[in-house]
Amino acid sequence: MKNLLPLLLLPLCVAGTARAQKAPALNVAREFALAGQQYERMLQTHPDGKRTPQSTNPDGSMKDMPTSWWCSGFFGGSLWYLFEHTKDPKWQAAADKWSRNLTPEQTNTSTHDLGFMLYCALGNGYRLTQNPAYRPILLTGAGSLATRFHPEYGVIKSWDEFKGYSYPVIIDNLMNLEYLFWAARESGDKRFYTICVSHADSTLKNHFRPDYSSYHVVCYGPGGKVLKRQTSQGYADESAWARGQTWGLYGYTVLYRETKNPRYLAQAQHIADFYLHHPRLPADKIPYWDFDAPNIPNEERDASAGAVAASALLELCTYSGPAGKAYYQAAVTMLTSLASPAYRAKLGENNNFLLKHSVGSKPHHSEIDVPLVYADYYYLEALLRYDALRKLPAYQL
């Protein structure tokens, strides 16, 4: 997700662990050039920034959403990644505009996704520019997010209700903890850090099966008692919804970075191993939308899950010693697949999104085999991470 550490300062794998097998080179400059051309067209069709690009409607038209939607920060975040790679002021200006449009959401206490909404855009902007105008918005937003944590339950509440339960928590919620870690450092308020650790520990205990696959939704009662484990976007309560597995992988990688707790590193590695060694993972390592979907191989792929996994693995490999070689090589395979015509849209197609073939929620008949704005975001992030790593001696394969 939104790794606000300078990408070139990611630590190396143990020397030599990424050298054994030559991986195909990705042309990062070409991918960003194509992304820039697509997103210039996107900006032309969205001149005011009040509605953010989300996906494609069933009739093929552009699907936009308001700033209160959980994905509203990804487009601005992608613009910041274009600026980071190119250093072109036009991308900074566009990213600044789209980030500032999110300002009203800083007081939004009705959502657990302020990390996605504010931190992807304004957080990346603050990392790259240190613009002081972004800081108070981010800190106010972190305070709003923290209101959804109740000590009696020990976790950040996701939705206000789910199938009759009043305290549901989804695996996706791990992705918003990075925002609160930043707020803890920036403000000096240790409460944010405490919330992150409490949520992470409860999720580690309650969200995962013995094989390290995860449930999508865990419904809590007072005292942190688990009342029900379910799914919303997966095939079944006991299935392994693909993007949910990658949210967990990414989340515990970030948790290890922020805390250096070895339990979190072990969890991230276990999730990675479940994902990479799953017999239903295709050779190109872009998963079906659910590992247990009933009609594999005649099920939709989820490029968004592949992009999240690639980005997560490119950080996880740097913490994993000899195991990092396999994670790095798998991530490069994923990126190479995503950059291929099988997933990468041609210029001017796909409503100017970068990637094809993602799945939002098949059980809800929503966003099936379409582009998704967050697939683009994590794809660009993964390309930046790959580009940074391959410039280091241990990754010059």
Secondary structure, DSSP 8 states (H G I E B T S, - for coil): ----S-GGG----STTTT-SS------HHHHHHHHHHHHHHHHHH-SS-SEEEEEE-TTS-EEEEETTSTTTTHHHHHHHHHHHHH--HHHHHHHHHHHHTTGGGGG--S-S-HIIIIIIIIIHHHHHH--TTHHHHHHHHHHHHHTTEETTTTEE---S-BTTBS-EEEGGGGGGHHHHHHHHHHH--HHHHHHHHHHHHHHHHHSB-TTS-B-SEEEEEGGGEEEEEE-SSSSSTTS-BHHHHHHHHHHHHHHHHHH--HHHHHHHHHHHHHHHT-TTS-TT---BSBTT-TTTTSS-B-HHHHHHHHHHHHHHGGGSGGGHHHHHHHHHHHHHHHTSTTTB--TT-GGG-SB--EEEEGGGTEEEEE-BHHHHHHHHHHHHHHHHHTTSGGG--
